[in-house]
Amino acid sequence: MENGNEFSSSLSFASSSDFSTAGLEPSISLDLLSLNRLSASLEILLLDAEYDYSDAEIEVERIPVGVNRCILAARSEFFHELFKKGHGSSVKEGKPKYLMSELVPHWRIGYEAFMVVLNYLYTGKVMPSQPEVSTCVDESCVHDACGPAVNYAVEMMYASATFQIKELVMLVQRRLLNFVGKVSMDDIIPILMVAFHCKLKTLLSHCVQIIVQSKIDDVIFEKQLPYEVLSDVNSLRNKSKQDDELDSVEVDHVKTKRIRSIHKALDLDDVELVKLLLRESNISLDAASALHYAAAYCNPKVVNELLNLQNANVNLRNSRGYTVLHIAARRKDPLVLIRLLDQGASVLDTTRDGQTAVTICRRLTRPKDYNKTTDRGQESNEDRLCIDVLEREMCRNPLAVDVSFSPMTVVDELHMKLLLLENRGMSL
């Protein structure tokens, strides 16, 4: 697999079964063999429970991972300074315990990504990425630029940069640079954010150049970018624009200001204020892209109240060609999807690059999340439920042309989940 092979680069030592001394000086071949055996011996500390002599724990996704502080401190200045300070968040069975969410605050680091980083610290080898967390559930995707592939690389970068592992930072940065020219504009934001937080100037510069030339709405930048980056992006965008007539600029400025007021009212969940602003400004819900905004950022209850006004086109496309359902598919909230479909949102509409809402949802969902089981009494698997809801609608539509998914039977359990979710959303 491409991303697995790329992460398993020349940083890795060869396995003992592949090791060959042909053509090497005896002293060099002996050194490589010794390093390879040392690597394999240290790996046992991670893989074999019988050799668990760990003296600390790092909790990742509620999973305790035993670590040997002496190895981590010798390999990473970050861990050296951390362990010098003493105990972690708590002490369990005499072992200091650390939480990954506190060690790396800017992003969620998954168990699988952390184990790859940890294995490198112990062995000097880069393990291949696991498909369950670095690929999506769309069978037609080659996984070279889908959401899970990007997010996995971003996780690896946050962990590598935070733990000050320079070799991994260089390796993962090459991977992220390769993504920049392939990913959708929505998926470039996480790459830009990791470049900003980890002070990767080359990667950050590439991301800024791409989004400056894109058609992403300013509101997305304002909602997601750090002020320092937003300032640079706005400055570059303004320079690239041609001079317009002054009165045209003033009219556009007034309209933009009124639309932002409507969006702020939506942020406050105040639909009554939205209605007042619409009357005073003479701007429609469609002109303000209010449904698009609500589907992306607001409480499902707000989306429902806007739909109840019956004044918006549920299949309206924004400047990038996305319908409201496309935006909701990226958010992956089943409550929002259900209400939009109930109000006539078309599941057949495609983006400019040919993706339906189902495809968008699939390409943002990892196999690990899709296949996750939930016990009775726990919340439903919303990742799977979103895909099931959209696929169910595709199956019901006689004009459906997306047959890349397997036919599914709509069972009573799915109906019950939808009803429970809808009732929960309406009570918010």
Protein Blocks (a to p, Z undefined) as FASTA:
>chain_A
ZZlmmmmcckbccdfklpcfehiafklmmmmmmmmmmmmmmmmmmmmmklmcbfbdcdee
hiacdddfklmmmmpmklmmmmmnopafbdeehiacddfklmmmmbccdfklmmmmmmmm
mnopacdddfklmccfbfkbgolapfklmmmmmmmmmmmmmnopaklmmmmmmmmmmmmm
mmcfklmmmmmmmmmmnopaklmmmmmmmmmmmccdfklmmmmmcfklmmmmmmmmmmmp
ccddfklmmmmmmmmmmmmmmmmmmmnopaklmmmmmmmnopafklnommmmmmmmmcfk
lmmmmmmnopacfkbccfkopafklmmmmnopaklmmmmmmnopafkbccfkopafklmm
mmmpcfklmmpccdehiacdfklmmmmmmmmmmmmpmkbcblkbccddddfklmmmmmmm
mmmmmmZZ
